[in-house]
Amino acid sequence: MMWFRLIMIGVFALTAVNIFSYQGIEIVYAITDFIKNKQ
């Protein structure tokens, strides 16, 4: 049963990393748009 817990932790970690990287990309796009609009 230990491997099942490890798989669940791995899946949760992967989804968390995907969500954080996606939000990071969105933030970078927002910042670049903001800088372009100011010029």
Sine and cosine of phi, psi and omega as CSV:
sin_phi,cos_phi,sin_psi,cos_psi,sin_omega,cos_omega
0.00,0.00,-0.28,0.96,-0.02,-1.00
-0.91,0.41,-0.62,0.78,-0.04,-1.00
-0.90,0.44,-0.54,0.84,0.02,-1.00
-0.89,0.46,-0.67,0.74,0.02,-1.00
-0.90,0.44,-0.65,0.76,0.02,-1.00
-0.89,0.45,-0.65,0.76,0.02,-1.00
-0.90,0.45,-0.69,0.73,0.01,-1.00
-0.88,0.48,-0.68,0.73,0.03,-1.00
-0.89,0.45,-0.67,0.74,0.01,-1.00
-0.89,0.46,-0.69,0.72,0.01,-1.00
-0.90,0.44,-0.69,0.73,0.00,-1.00
-0.89,0.46,-0.67,0.74,0.01,-1.00
-0.90,0.44,-0.67,0.74,0.00,-1.00
-0.89,0.45,-0.71,0.71,0.00,-1.00
-0.91,0.42,-0.63,0.78,0.02,-1.00
-0.88,0.47,-0.70,0.72,0.01,-1.00
-0.90,0.44,-0.66,0.75,0.01,-1.00
-0.88,0.47,-0.69,0.72,-0.01,-1.00
-0.90,0.43,-0.70,0.71,-0.03,-1.00
-0.91,0.42,-0.68,0.74,-0.01,-1.00
-0.92,0.40,-0.62,0.78,0.02,-1.00
-0.89,0.45,-0.71,0.71,0.02,-1.00
-0.90,0.43,-0.61,0.79,0.03,-1.00
-0.88,0.47,-0.67,0.74,0.03,-1.00
-0.90,0.44,-0.69,0.73,0.01,-1.00
-0.87,0.49,-0.66,0.75,-0.01,-1.00
-0.91,0.42,-0.67,0.74,0.01,-1.00
-0.88,0.47,-0.68,0.73,0.03,-1.00
-0.89,0.47,-0.67,0.74,-0.01,-1.00
-0.89,0.46,-0.66,0.75,-0.02,-1.00
-0.92,0.40,-0.69,0.72,-0.01,-1.00
-0.91,0.42,-0.63,0.77,0.06,-1.00
-0.88,0.47,-0.68,0.74,-0.01,-1.00
-0.88,0.48,-0.68,0.73,-0.01,-1.00
-0.92,0.39,-0.66,0.75,0.00,-1.00
-0.90,0.44,-0.63,0.78,-0.04,-1.00
-0.94,0.35,-0.48,0.88,-0.03,-1.00
-0.96,0.29,-0.47,0.88,-0.05,-1.00
-0.97,0.25,0.00,0.00,0.00,0.00
